Amino acid sequence: QVQLVESGGGLVQPGGSLRLSCAASGLTWNIYVLSWSRQAPGKERELVASVGIPPGATDYADSVKGRFSISRDNAKNTVYMQMNSLKPEDTAVYYCKGSRGSESAWGQGTQVIVSA
């Protein structure tokens, strides 16, 4: 059974940084595309960043380009997202997702609040 567990969320001031982690188990790590999405209150879930199978091409939403960085540690079956220069509009629940063709699995989410 595929399981994804996020961590690293919290409260941070505007301009601050956080690093989210997502540890995966129960899947063949190297054949899954990994991504982070977020959902703010009253809004639809949106894709923020993704990293492909090794060598791991990355892609980002325009709203986070230059501020967020996604990476995967294939030895630890973990995907990270470094978030810098955080803005209040980055406040959301952040979800990790593993995808392989039509199959996908989501983590439970981790809350990020950007506020003074």
N, C-alpha and C positions, 0 to 999 in steps of 0.2 A: 504494500500500500504506500502510495506516494504521500510524503508528509513534508510540508514546508513551514518553518518556524521563524518568524521575523523578530528582530530585537533592535534596540538602539533609538527608538523614538523618545520624545520628551518635549520639554518646554525650553525654548531658546529665544534670545532677543533678536530683533532684526539685525541682519549683518553677520550673525553667528553661523556656526557650522554644526552639523551632525553627521554621523556615519551610521547608516542602517545596514544590518546584516540579515541574511536569510540562509538558514542551514537546511539542507535537503537530505532526505533519506527515502529509501524505497524506489529509487529510479536509477536508470543507467545515465549517469550524470552527463557524459560527454555528448549525448545525442539530443539533449534538451536545450531549447532556446529559453533563456531566463529574462524576466522583465520585472520592472516595478511600475505599478499604477497607483493612482491616488484618487480618493473621493472626498471632496469637501462637502460640508453640510448643505443639503438642498441641490447638489449638483451631481451630474453623472460621473461615473468612474472614467478616468482618462489615463491613457498610456503615457508614462513619463520617460522611460528609458528601457532599452533592451540590449542584450548581448547574445550573439549567436553562438553556435557550437564552435569549439576551438578551430582556428585561432581566435575567434571571438570578436567579430565585427560589432561595433556599437552604433546605436542610433538614439536620438534624443528628441523630445518635444521642443519646439521653438522656445517655449516659455522657460526652459531650464538649460538651454545650451550655454556653455561657457561657465555654468555655475555647478552643475551636477556631473558626477562621473560614476559610471557603472563599471564593475569589474567582477570577474569570477575567479575563484581559487579552486582549481580542479583537484588539488590534493585534499582540500578540506570539504569539498562539496558545498561550498558556500558562495553566495553572490552578495556583493556589497554595493552600496550607493553612497558615495561621498557627496554631501550637500553643503555647498558654501554660499556665502552672501545670501542667506535666507531672507525671504520677504514674508510679510503677513499673509500674502496670497498663496504661499506654499503650505499654509495650515490645512491639514487633511489627515485622513487615515491612509497610510501607505501599505500597499499589498504587494507581495512577491508572487510571481507566477512562473510555473514551469510548463513549457509547451513542446509537444512532439506531434506534428501532423494535426489530427483532429483531437488529440488527447491534451488535456490541460489539468493543472492542479493549482489551487490557490492557498496561500497562507491565511492566517486569521487576521492579519493586519497589525500595524503599530501606529500609534497616534503621534503626530508631529504638530506642535503648536508654536507658532512664531508670533511673539507678542512682547511688547515692552512692559 
